[in-house]
Amino acid sequence: MSGHAPGVSVLLPVRNGLPWLGAAVASVCGQTFSDFELIIIEDGSTDGTPDLLKTLRDSRIRVIRTGGVGIARALNIGLDTATGPYVARQDADDESLPTRLARQAALLDSMPDIDVVSTVAEYVDVDGNLLDDEWVRIVRRQQDVAVTPEAIARLMPLTCCVTHGSIMARAAVLRAAGGYRPDLVPAEDYDLWLRLLPSHRFVKLGEPLYRYRAHAAQSGARSRPQQIGKTILAKLQYVRRLYPHLTTPARLAVLGATRGDELYRSVAAAASFQPVAIEDAWDVLAITDLGKVSEYERRLRLHRIPGLELVGNFFVRAPVVEERRSA
């Protein structure tokens, strides 16, 4: 590559990226915005991925071989070597629509108070056909509607409402946050977004500029229980950062009737929480059925619990709330 620093560095980590890696790379190289570098972090593939990478001839592509360090460390290696002021993500099984980088870079150029911009995604199957199942409809109804910084800041502590592969962010912001944490894989992206809140602002482009491929081999599908556990851990750590006056350990009650209830209790100690019974005194109450948070909020308000504050699916009670407000 020349000595010119590109406007955008695109990070594409890959391990066993066939059969869709070629399309993913082509979707980046075909962008209307051409001032980018594509950093492909080859993380120990055992399929034909290394051979495919040898055939790439675009001078904007750099390939880094890690030997298999895992997704978070691979992304951090890419982040460390990126030379552009903006860093975009691209997954090896997804595709970016042609104007994606141009639209995102223009927004960051014109809005210096925004640090991360994502886009609404199209969802496709293994053959590239558009999906319109119940999962997609839930995403459209619950997550795609959060496009403003305020809406994203409210929704993010409840659920990850941005598609990781679709984001573009200021490189300095990601580096200052410490990048991705290997111990939070496979929820490393959600953990990073929560660590950026509440001091950094997100927006989402409402036009679908990213094509997300749903298939059984993707990492989220293979490790769903582990992902849920790490997601809960990231949430608990966020609550503790938001309320530094919480005791150690803080008393965590769990309310719900879902399969995830025990996961809250099992990861509590890792975030300095101690599970307690719902009828005991608690500092933080976790609602495990996310669809019933509003219902439980109405019930708790009726009990007139003083100083109650809702963060995602957690209720924090006085005196913790009052201590935070007066700090």
N, C-alpha and C positions, 0 to 999 in steps of 0.2 A: 504494500500500500504506500501511497505518497505521504508526504509530511503534512498534508492538509487534514485538519481535525474536522470530522463530519459533524453535522448538526444533530444526528441521532445515532445512537448505538443500539442495535437490536440484539438481544440476548436470546439464543435458541439452544437450550440444553437438550441433549438427546442420548438415550440409551435404547438400542434396538428400535430404531425409528421407522423401519419398513412396515407397511408399504406406502405410508403417506408422507414421509420426509421430503421426497422430491417435490410434491405439490406445495408443502409448507415453504420450502426455500424459494420456489418459483413465485409464490404469492408475495414474498418480500421483495424479491428482485424486480418484480413487475409493478412496484409502487410508482405513482405519479410523482412522489417526492423522492428524488434520487440521491440527496446528500446524506447518505447513511453508511454505516458499516454494519455488516451482519457477522456477529461473533457466534460461531457454532461451537458449543462445548460438548465434545464427544466423550461421554462418560462411561467408557468400558463396554461398548456394544459387542455382542457376540453374533449378530446377524450380518447382513450385507451392508450395514450403514457405513463402516469405514471405506468400503470399496466405492459406494456412491459418492462419498465426500471427495474422493480423489478425482472424480470426473468434473467437479465444479470449476468453472473457469472465470467467474465474475471477480474482478479485482477488488470489489468491495467486501468480499467474504474472507474472513479469517477463521481457521479451525484450530481449536485448542483441545488437546487430548489429555484427559485427567487420569485415565486408568480405572475410574470407577469410585469416585469419592462421595456420590450421593447428590441428590438434586440441590439441596441448600448450599453445600460447599461448591458445587459446580457453578451455581448462579453467582456466588460471591467471587469466584475466580473471574467470571465474566465481568462482573461489576468492577472489580479492581482494574481490569485491563481496558475497560471501555474508555474511549477518548472524547465522546460527544457530551455536550451539556445535558442532553436528554437521553434517557434509557427507556427503550421499549422492550416488551416481552413478546415472544412468539413460541407457541408450543409446536412440537414436531409432528403432531397429528392434526393440527388445525390449519386454517388459512386466513390471511388478512385480505380484505377487499382493497381494490387499487388505491382509493383515496384515504385510507386509514391514517398513514403516517403524516400526510399533508395536513389533514384536519386537526390531528392532535398537536402537532408542532405549532400550527398557527394559533391554536388556543393558548398554549403555554407561552408563546411569544407575546400575546396580547393581554394575558391575565397573570401578572406576576404574583398575585396572591394565591394562585392555584398551584399545587405541587404534584398532584396525580390526576390524570384524566384517563378514564376507561371508556368503553363503548358498549352499547347493547350488542348482543350476539345473535347470530342465527345458529340454530341447532340442527345438525345433520347426522345421518346414520353412517354406517361403514361405506356405503355406496355414494354418499353425498346427497341423499334425498332429505329434504326438509322434514324435521320431526314436529309433530303437533300432538304430543301425548300429555298426560296429566302433569308430569314433572315439568314440562316446558310451560304449560299454562300456569302452574304455580309460580315459576320464575317470572313470567310476564306480569302476573298480577301482584306479586309481593316484592320483587326486587327491581324489575326494570323501571318501575315508577319512581324510584329514588335516583334523581339525576342532579339535583342541586347540592351544594356543599352541606346545607342544613339538613336535607332529607337523608343524605348518606351518613352524616354524623349521627343522626338519630337511629338509623336502621343497622349500622355496622355492628354495634355491640350485641345486637340480637342475632344477626345472621350475616355471613359474608355476601355482600350485595354487589361485588364487582367480579368480573371474569378476569382471572390473573393474566392469561395470555393476551388480553386486549389492552393492558395498561401502557401508558407512557408517563414517566415521572422525571423530575429533576434529579440528575445523578447525585448532586451534592446532598440532597435530602436523604436519599436511600443510604448513602455512605455514612452520613452523620448518625443515622438510626442504627448503624451496625450491620446493615444488610439482613440476610436471612439467617435464622437460628437453626442449626442442624437438629437440635433436640426437640424442635416442634414439628418436624416432618411427620406426617404429610399435611399438616396445616400451617406450613411455614409462611405461606402468603397471607393468610388471615391474621396470623400473629404479627406480621410486619405492619399490616394496615392498622391494627389496634395499637401498636406502638407509635404509629404516626399521629393517632388521635390523642387528645383533641386539638393539638397545636398546628396541625397541617390540614389543608383543605383539599377535598376531592370533588371532581365533577364527573358526570357521565354523559357522553354524547348519545342522544336518543335514537340516532340512526344506526342500524346494524352494520358495523364495519369489520366484524370479526366472525369467522365461521368456526364454531366449536363442534368437534366430532365426538359423539357419544358412542363408546364401544366397550366391550367387556375387558379388554386388555389394558385400559388406561389405569393410571396409578390409583385414582380415587375409587374406582370400582373394585380394585383388588384389595384395598386396605381400608374398607369403610369403617369397621369398628375402631381401628387405631386412629383414623382421621377424626372420628367423633370425640374420642378421648382427648386428643391433642387440641381440638377446637374448644372443648370445655376448659382445658387447662389455660389456653390463651385468654379465654373470657375471664376466668378467675384472677389471673395475673393482671388483666386490665382493670378490674374492679379494685384490686389492691393498690394499683398505681393511682387510680382516681381518688381513692380515699386513704391517704397515707396514715391517718390516725386509727385505722383498724388495729385491733389488738393482734398479738402474735402468740398462739394462733387465733384467728377470728372464728366465731361460731357460725357454722353454715348449716342451715336447715334446708331440706329438699322436699318440694311439694309437687306431686304429680303421680301419674300411673303409666309411665312409659318404660321402654326397655333401657333408656338412658339414665334412669334414676341412679342406679348403682355406679355408673361411670362418674357421676358428680362426686359421690362419696369416695370412690377409689382414687381419684386424682387430687382430692382436696388438700392432702398434706403437702403435695409438691408446690402448692401456692400458699402455704402457711394458713390453711383453714382446717378446722376440726369439725367433723360432722356431728350434729346434735339432733335430737328428736324435735319434730315440729311443735310439740307442746312446751318445749323448754325455751328459755331465753335465747334469742339468736341475734346476731349482728347483720347477717345477710341471709336472705331467703331466695333460693333458686327455684324457678318454675320450669319444670322439665318439658312440659307440653307447650311449645312456643305459640301454638294457635290459641291458647287459653290465657295468655298473659293479661289481656285487657279484662277478661272476666274476673281473674283473681285480683286485679287491681281494684275493681269495683267492690269486691268483697272486703278487701283489706281497708279500703277507705271507710266503709261502713263501721268497721271496728275502731275507727278514729285513732289509729296508731300514730303517735306524734313523730314528726320529722321524717316521714317515709319518703324515700326517693327511688324512682325506677330507672335502672340502667340496663338496657337490653331486656333480658329475662330474669334480672336480679332486683330484689327490693333491699335497699339499705336503710336501716332505721337509726333514729337518734340514740345516743348522742353523736354518732359518727358523722352524720350529715351536718349537724350544727358545728362540730369542730372543723370540718372541711371548709364550711362557708366563712368561718371566722379566722381561718389560717392566713 
